Structures are given as structure tokens and as C-alpha cells.
Amino acid sequence: MKAVICKEYGDYHNLAFEEMDDPTPGPGQVCIDVRAAGLNFPDLLLVQGLYQMKPPTPFVPGAECAGVISALGEGVSGFAVGDRVIAYTMNGAFAQKVVVAAQSLARLPEGMDFDVGAGITTTYATSYYALKQRANLQQSESLAVLGAAGGVGLAAVELGAAMGAKVIACASTQEKLDLTKAHGATSLINYEKDELKAALKEATGGKGADVIYDPVGGKYAEPALRAIGWNGRYLVIGFAAGDIPKIPLNLVLLKTASIVGVFWGAWAMRDPKAHAQNMAEIFDFYAQGKIKATVTKRYEMQDFMGGFDALAKREAKGKLVLVSS
């Protein structure tokens, strides 16, 4: 098979698409013929050695995929060769075949395409865990989403709207904001043009946002936190801007607010039953048409560099996937 290979940490332009041995499933594992794999910002960080975990090199990046089971390891039950599945892989998805633990699989819902299935786990599971378990988002609360047109951001917009929140989308261009409006945002803020704190206050009638979802960090974090409401919850998702902000803690004290960390992958491993329930609810939202799980760009796997370029330049809108023919 062929795969995207990271031979050493550094510039993502050094990644290669090369031949390697087909994997064989061990006990409790399955082999999947990958039809599509989701491309996420953490993949970019991972190959540069900037992510929380550092697998030994060489390795195949890619944390999620959808495809067809082609082989079963010893002891696997509940799945069969030919089943259409979604897998959270941690690594290895940017390949024509990948071996994963059977317990990390979900069945691809009827009517869902492989590319949509490949892109739904990381972004929607992260955002739903953040909004449901970490923020306890309630109907009619205000939810401000920074980086709202990106992968996790757009998922948070859709899920927030599906959960009955008033969604305030914050992004850097009008084109990105228009995309969020089509996905459920009711208020739009261009934080490259408008002062973020003042705009958030205005959008919430002076109260401040009940929940702030921040996958961006950098210069937007402090003004957003200054616009949080009483008992507000500030969700720390990631740092796409590159800089990890230093927050004056008196801002949290004055609003009795909470700064809440969101590390979905670690939580899903610690509580697989709750994660499975979340995924079932996400699939139900999709079946009801409450979320669209939009894939905005598809790249052939051998053309993976285009997807990494889009992430690095912060040009990605919605979900990017690599497809395997």
C-alpha cells in the first residue's frame, strides 16, 4: 500500500507519499481499506513536533477515517469483512489501509458518504464534548465561537444551534462569516475589523457570552474573555493562531467565570461509553438534518500537500478530507 509518511519532525513539506508494507490486524483489531481520511489542524502540529504527543518516527499521520473492513483479527466480534465503518485512529489514517482496535469503530450511518464519515469524528466529537460535557450548554444561552469557519469552529456553530443556543460566529473575513450564517449562526463578528470585546457585548445585549469556544488563542483570547458573562465558561480548544495566550486571572474572578480545558481524545479513551453515546447523538443530529457535516475540499491522498498548505495558511473552511481511490 501507499501512505503519507513522516520520517522526521519538522517542515510538513518533507512528508512523503511512499510504498510501505500492508498492515495485519492483531487480536481485537481490524484492517480497514481507507476510502477517505479527515485532515485536521492537529495533524499539521503533529508532523512538526508541536503537538501534545510525539509518536516515534517514522509514522503515518491521520487521526480519523472511513472505509471498509478488509480483515479481522482474532477475537473480534460484532463486525464483519465488508462492513462500512468510521474509525478514530490516533495516527495512521493517511494510508490506503490502516489497522485499528475494533472498539474504536462506529458503523457508517446509512446514507452517509465516506468523505463525510471521515470528517465527522474529530471535529464534531470535540465540539460536542466541549459544549455538552465541559460547558453544559443550555438552550437559549449565548455561544460565541472564535475561528467559526474552521473545522471544529463550524462544527461548534452547527451543534450549538442544534442544542438551541444563540450562536455568535467570530471569524476573520466576510466570506467565512457568510459560511457560518448558512450553518446556523445568528450574529456575525469580523474580529479583524471590529473590536471583539465591544462586538460581543453588543451581540449579547450587554450581558456577555455565556460560553466562549476558542480554538484560536493568540490575540483574540483576552478580549473575548473580557466579554464573557456572569458564570460564563471559556472553552480552551487549541491555539491555531500559534501563540498560547497568558490570561489575567482577575478577569475570571470578576465574572465568577470558568476557564475549561477540552482534550476530547484523552477523554474518549478514558470514557469510551460516554463517547459512543455522544457519537450516537451526533449521528442523530445528522439524520435529522440539524447538522450538515460539510466537506468543503477533497484532495486525492497523493495530493495531500494541498490540504496541509490550506491548514498552514489558515485558508481551510469547514472540513478537508483526503480520498483514496
HELIX and SHEET records of a PDB file:
HELIX    1   1 TYR A   12  ASN A   14  5                                   3    
HELIX    2   2 PHE A   41  VAL A   47  1                                   7    
HELIX    3   3 ALA A  102  SER A  104  5                                   3    
HELIX    4   4 PHE A  114  ALA A  118  1                                   5    
HELIX    5   5 THR A  121  TYR A  129  1                                   9    
HELIX    6   6 ALA A  130  ARG A  134  3                                   5    
HELIX    7   7 GLY A  151  ALA A  162  1                                  12    
HELIX    8   8 GLN A  174  LYS A  181  1                                   8    
HELIX    9   9 LEU A  196  ALA A  203  1                                   8    
HELIX   10  10 GLY A  218  TYR A  220  5                                   3    
HELIX   11  11 ALA A  221  ARG A  226  1                                   6    
HELIX   12  12 ASN A  250  LEU A  254  1                                   5    
HELIX   13  13 TRP A  264  ARG A  270  1                                   7    
HELIX   14  14 PRO A  272  ALA A  287  1                                  16    
HELIX   15  15 MET A  301  ASP A  303  5                                   3    
HELIX   16  16 PHE A  304  ALA A  312  1                                   9    
SHEET    1   A 2 LYS A   2  ILE A   5  0                                        
SHEET    2   A 2 ALA A  16  GLU A  19 -1                                        
SHEET    1   B 5 LYS A  97  ALA A 101  0                                        
SHEET    2   B 5 GLN A  29  LEU A  39 -1                                        
SHEET    3   B 5 GLU A  64  LEU A  72 -1                                        
SHEET    4   B 5 ARG A  84  TYR A  88 -1                                        
SHEET    5   B 5 LEU A 105  ARG A 107 -1                                        
SHEET    1   C 4 LYS A  97  ALA A 101  0                                        
SHEET    2   C 4 GLN A  29  LEU A  39 -1                                        
SHEET    3   C 4 LYS A 319  VAL A 323 -1                                        
SHEET    4   C 4 VAL A 295  GLU A 300  1                                        
SHEET    1   D 6 SER A 187  ASN A 190  0                                        
SHEET    2   D 6 LYS A 166  ALA A 171  1                                        
SHEET    3   D 6 SER A 142  LEU A 146  1                                        
SHEET    4   D 6 ALA A 209  ASP A 214  1                                        
SHEET    5   D 6 ILE A 228  VAL A 236  1                                        
SHEET    6   D 6 SER A 258  GLY A 261  1                                        
END                                                                             
